């Protein structure tokens, strides 16, 4: 199992605020008390592949990050079934 740093709602809001305020990626670890790799991984979770590659960090989406985190933890297929259940398309 891979190790990861937990991110809560407030930290994700803070990340968005700092990015929109124009802070550089290299400045974020000191401002957020998070490691550089942890911030990069969270950004990767909350961005499309294209936005991540092109370093368009301002497009970070915390809900997309949460969705990808859950997919990583429970698997793509179980996530799909969970969403179908939530949307009323599947009954247990």
C-alpha positions in Angstrom: 0.0 0.0 0.0 1.4 3.4 -0.9 1.9 6.0 1.8 0.2 9.4 1.4 -0.2 12.5 3.4 -3.8 13.4 4.4 -5.3 16.6 3.1 -8.4 18.0 4.7 -10.9 20.5 3.3 -9.2 23.6 4.8 -5.8 22.6 3.4 -7.3 22.2 0.0 -9.0 25.6 0.2 -5.7 27.1 1.3 -3.9 25.5 -1.6 -6.4 27.0 -4.0 -6.1 30.4 -2.3 -2.3 30.4 -2.5 -2.3 29.3 -6.2 -4.8 32.0 -7.1 -2.8 34.5 -5.2 0.1 33.8 -7.5 2.5 31.9 -5.2 5.0 29.7 -6.9 5.0 25.9 -6.4 8.4 26.2 -4.7 7.0 28.6 -2.1 4.1 26.4 -1.1 5.9 23.9 1.2 6.9 26.6 3.7 3.6 28.3 3.6 1.6 25.1 4.0 3.9 23.0 6.3 3.7 20.2 3.7 6.5 18.6 1.8 7.1 19.5 -1.9 6.3 15.9 -3.0 3.1 15.9 -1.0 2.0 19.1 -2.7 2.9 17.9 -6.2 1.0 14.6 -5.6 -2.1 16.6 -4.4 -1.9 18.8 -7.5 -1.6 15.8 -9.7 -4.7 14.3 -8.1 -6.7 17.5 -8.7 -5.7 18.3 -12.2 -6.2 16.7 -15.6 -3.1 15.1 -17.0 -2.8 17.8 -19.6 -3.1 20.6 -17.0 -0.5 18.9 -14.7 2.0 18.4 -17.5 1.6 22.0 -18.6 1.8 23.2 -15.0 -1.6 25.0 -15.0 -1.8 24.6 -11.3 -4.5 27.3 -11.0 -7.0 24.8 -12.5 -6.6 22.6 -9.4 -10.0 21.1 -8.4 -10.4 19.7 -4.9 -13.4 17.6 -5.7 -11.5 16.0 -8.6 -8.6 15.4 -6.1 -11.0 13.7 -3.7 -12.5 11.6 -6.4 -9.1 10.4 -7.6 -8.0 9.7 -4.0 -11.0 7.5 -3.4 -10.3 5.7 -6.7 -6.7 5.1 -5.6 -7.9 3.7 -2.3 -10.8 1.5 -3.3 -10.1 0.9 -7.0 -11.7 2.2 -10.2 -14.4 -0.5 -10.5 -15.6 -0.2 -6.9 -15.7 3.6 -7.3 -17.8 3.2 -10.4 -20.2 0.9 -8.6 -20.4 3.3 -5.6 -21.3 6.2 -7.9 -24.0 4.1 -9.7 -25.5 3.3 -6.3 -25.4 7.0 -5.2 -27.1 8.0 -8.4 -29.9 5.4 -8.0 -28.7 3.3 -11.0 -27.7 0.3 -8.8 -29.4 -1.4 -5.9 -27.6 -3.7 -3.5 
